[in-house]
Amino acid sequence: MSVHEMLELWWVVPTGMALLGYGLSLAGLTRAQRAVWVTARIAGVEQPAHGDSRSAGIPVTVAFQDPATRQEFVLPNDGKHGDAIREAWVGREFEVRYPPGQPHRYRIVLDTVGEKNGRVGPNCTVILLLVGLVIHAAVARGYPWALLGFGSLLTALAAASPDIRTARTRDALLASAVAVPARVVAVTKDVYTDEHGDEILNHGPVLTFTTREGTHVTVLSSAGIPNPGRSLGRELTIHYAPSDLTVHTPDLAADRRDNKKAIATIVIMLIAGPAAVVTGAILL
């Protein structure tokens, strides 16, 4: 077999990996399926230090009970145990998983969709495989096949995207938002280097506010605060959804505009994808 013929079979490896992943999932043998899943709560919240990295999130103490031993564990989370916490208050609940008998190796999982059945990895492999097949078809068969392939992928991605549902849910939650005073108590700082070697500073204000029910909330904000690098000590107003404290914004109007943009982007994809497919089919 020549080198060219071997390259033609590039798709065998990702296909095999995806099938192996789905097979392990069906057999219940993936790491996520073998793990212990429990509901944890935040037992303590610390304030991120001014100038620290945003990547670690908000330092919290996590409490949960091991179902096998009934032992209660109260463990610190320094950003190295799964998902970083961006909104924290004492009593907040989320799921954690850990290998059986090793609760100290817990990982926070804020979005459990696809995690518990162990199909996140195989699904990502399938997406990469489809992208590769489209590129391969475009190179091997020409422009019309590129339109057919990328148009189909664009349509499928737009149809499967949760962005429209997420934006509408967020708008509905913020429709009954409550406004309370907030204060910037720290500003995180991360330094990145672009392709030209220039440094880029990324600042993340840390806000605190108290709900009308008396819950003290710490938030690592990502948007909506002008000139974030100089926002330390700034007093502002935060709007939060009473039924979900993770939904909040310092600027309701800007939040609605962002949601409209997200919806518009998916609508454009749903129009452009089929249009590309039709154009490709005509050109064949």
C-alpha positions in Angstrom: 0.0 0.0 0.0 1.4 3.4 -1.0 1.6 6.4 1.3 -1.2 8.1 -0.7 -3.5 5.1 -0.2 -2.7 5.1 3.6 -3.5 8.8 3.9 -6.8 8.1 2.2 -7.7 5.9 5.2 -7.1 8.7 7.8 -10.7 8.4 8.8 -10.3 4.8 10.2 -8.6 6.0 13.4 -11.2 8.6 14.5 -14.0 6.2 13.5 -12.5 3.5 15.6 -12.0 5.8 18.6 -15.7 7.0 18.3 -17.0 3.4 18.1 -14.8 2.3 21.1 -16.1 5.3 23.1 -19.8 4.5 22.3 -19.2 0.8 23.0 -17.7 1.6 26.5 -20.6 3.9 27.1 -23.2 1.3 26.2 -21.4 -1.2 28.5 -21.3 1.4 31.3 -17.5 1.2 31.5 -16.5 4.9 30.9 -14.8 6.8 33.7 -17.8 9.0 34.2 -20.1 6.0 34.5 -17.9 4.2 36.9 -17.5 7.3 39.1 -19.6 8.1 42.2 -22.0 11.0 41.6 -23.3 13.0 44.5 -24.9 16.4 45.2 -22.5 18.8 46.9 -23.1 22.2 48.5 -20.9 25.2 49.1 -20.1 25.3 52.8 -17.8 28.4 52.7 -16.8 31.1 50.3 -13.6 33.0 50.1 -12.8 36.2 48.2 -10.3 35.9 45.3 -7.2 37.9 45.9 -6.8 41.1 44.0 -4.6 40.4 40.9 -5.0 36.6 41.0 -5.8 34.6 37.9 -9.4 34.2 36.8 -8.9 30.6 35.8 -9.1 29.2 39.4 -12.6 30.8 39.9 -13.9 31.7 43.4 -12.2 29.7 46.2 -14.9 27.7 48.0 -15.3 24.9 50.5 -17.3 22.0 49.2 -19.3 19.6 51.4 -20.8 16.2 50.4 -21.5 12.8 51.8 -20.0 9.6 50.4 -23.1 7.3 49.8 -21.0 4.1 50.5 -19.6 5.1 54.0 -22.1 7.9 54.9 -19.1 9.9 55.8 -19.3 13.7 55.4 -16.4 15.4 53.5 -15.7 19.1 53.7 -12.9 19.8 51.2 -11.4 23.0 49.8 -11.6 23.8 46.1 -8.7 25.8 44.6 -9.8 25.6 41.0 -8.1 22.2 40.4 -11.2 20.1 41.0 -13.2 20.3 37.8 -15.2 23.3 36.7 -14.3 26.7 38.2 -17.0 28.4 40.3 -18.0 31.8 38.9 -21.0 32.4 41.2 -20.8 31.3 44.8 -22.9 31.5 47.9 -23.2 29.3 51.0 -25.8 26.6 50.3 -25.4 26.5 46.5 -25.7 23.0 45.2 -24.2 21.2 42.2 -23.0 17.7 41.3 -19.5 16.3 41.9 -18.0 13.0 40.8 -15.0 11.0 42.0 -13.5 7.5 41.7 -15.1 5.0 44.1 -13.4 5.2 47.5 -11.5 8.4 46.6 -13.7 11.3 47.5 -10.6 13.6 47.8 -10.3 13.3 44.0 -13.7 14.9 43.4 -14.5 17.0 40.4 -17.2 19.7 40.1 -19.5 19.2 37.2 -21.7 22.2 36.6 -23.1 21.0 33.3 -23.9 17.3 33.5 -25.5 17.0 30.0 -23.6 14.2 28.2 -21.2 13.7 31.2 -23.0 10.9 33.1 -23.4 8.7 30.1 -19.7 9.1 29.1 -20.5 10.2 25.5 -18.8 13.7 25.5 -15.6 12.3 24.2 -17.1 10.1 21.4 -19.4 13.0 20.4 -16.5 15.4 20.0 -14.6 12.7 18.0 -17.6 12.4 15.6 -17.7 16.1 15.1 -14.0 16.2 14.2 -14.5 13.2 11.9 -17.3 14.9 10.1 -15.3 18.1 9.7 -12.4 16.0 8.3 -14.6 14.2 5.9 -16.0 17.5 4.6 -12.5 18.9 4.0 -11.5 15.6 2.4 -14.5 15.7 0.0 -13.9 19.3 -0.8 -10.2 18.7 -1.7 -10.9 15.4 -3.6 -14.1 16.4 -5.4 -14.1 20.1 -5.6 -16.1 23.2 -4.7 -19.7 21.9 -5.0 -18.9 19.1 -2.4 -17.4 21.7 -0.1 -20.7 23.7 -0.2 -22.7 20.5 0.4 -20.5 19.3 3.2 -20.0 22.6 5.1 -23.7 23.6 4.5 -24.9 20.4 6.0 -22.5 20.8 9.0 -23.6 24.4 9.5 -27.3 23.4 9.5 -26.7 20.5 11.9 -24.7 22.6 14.3 -27.3 25.4 14.3 -30.2 22.9 14.8 -28.4 21.3 17.7 -27.2 24.5 19.3 -28.8 25.4 22.6 -28.1 29.1 22.2 -31.7 30.1 21.2 -33.2 28.2 24.1 -30.5 29.6 26.5 -31.1 33.2 25.4 -34.9 32.9 25.7 -34.6 31.3 29.1 -32.2 34.0 30.3 -34.5 36.7 29.1 -37.5 35.1 30.8 -35.6 34.8 34.1 -34.3 38.4 34.0 -37.8 39.7 33.2 -38.5 39.4 36.9 -35.0 40.6 37.9 -34.4 42.3 41.2 -32.0 45.2 41.5 -29.6 45.5 44.5 -26.4 47.4 45.2 -23.1 45.6 44.5 -19.5 46.4 44.9 -16.3 45.4 43.1 -14.1 43.8 45.9 -11.2 42.5 43.7 -10.1 42.4 40.1 -8.4 39.3 38.6 -5.7 39.6 36.0 -4.5 37.2 33.4 -1.7 38.0 30.9 -1.8 36.4 27.4 0.6 36.7 24.5 -0.7 37.1 20.9 0.8 35.9 17.7 2.9 39.1 17.5 4.4 38.6 20.9 2.4 41.5 22.4 0.9 41.1 25.9 -2.8 41.2 26.4 -4.3 41.9 29.8 -7.6 40.4 30.7 -9.3 41.7 33.9 -12.2 40.1 35.7 -14.0 42.1 38.4 -15.2 40.2 41.5 -18.5 41.5 42.7 -20.4 40.9 46.0 -24.0 41.6 46.6 -26.7 40.6 49.1 -30.1 39.4 47.8 -33.3 40.6 49.4 -33.6 37.3 51.2 -30.2 37.9 52.8 -28.0 35.6 50.7 -24.5 36.9 50.3 -23.3 36.2 46.7 -19.8 36.5 45.2 -19.6 36.7 41.4 -16.6 36.6 39.1 -18.0 38.9 36.4 -17.1 38.5 32.7 -18.9 41.4 31.0 -20.9 44.5 31.5 -18.5 46.5 33.6 -16.8 49.4 31.8 -13.0 49.7 32.3 -12.8 46.6 34.4 -9.0 47.0 35.2 -9.8 50.1 37.2 -13.1 49.0 38.8 -11.8 48.0 42.2 -14.0 49.5 44.9 -16.7 50.6 42.4 -20.3 50.7 43.5 -22.9 49.6 41.0 -26.3 47.9 40.6 -26.7 44.2 39.9 -29.9 42.7 38.5 -30.4 39.0 39.5 -33.0 36.4 38.8 -34.6 35.4 42.2 -35.1 31.8 41.1 -31.6 31.4 39.8 -28.8 33.4 41.3 -26.3 32.4 38.6 -28.3 34.6 36.2 -27.4 38.2 36.7 -26.2 41.3 34.9 -25.1 44.9 35.7 -26.8 46.1 32.5 -30.2 44.6 31.5 -30.3 46.4 28.2 -26.9 45.2 27.1 -27.8 41.6 28.2 -30.9 41.7 26.1 -28.9 42.9 23.1 -26.4 40.1 23.5 -29.3 37.5 23.7 -30.7 39.0 20.5 -27.3 38.7 18.8 -27.0 35.1 19.8 -30.5 34.2 18.4 -29.7 36.2 15.2 -26.5 34.2 14.7 -28.2 30.9 14.9 -31.0 32.1 12.5 -28.3 33.2 10.0 -26.7 29.8 10.3 -30.0 28.1 9.7 -30.5 30.2 6.5 -26.9 30.0 5.2 -26.5 26.3 5.8 -29.4 25.1 3.6 -28.6 27.8 1.0 -25.1 26.3 0.7 -26.4 22.8 0.4 -28.9 23.8 -2.4 -26.1 25.8 -4.2 -23.8 22.8 -4.0 -26.4 20.5 -5.3 -27.1 22.7 -8.3 -23.4 23.0 -9.1 -22.9 19.2 -9.1 
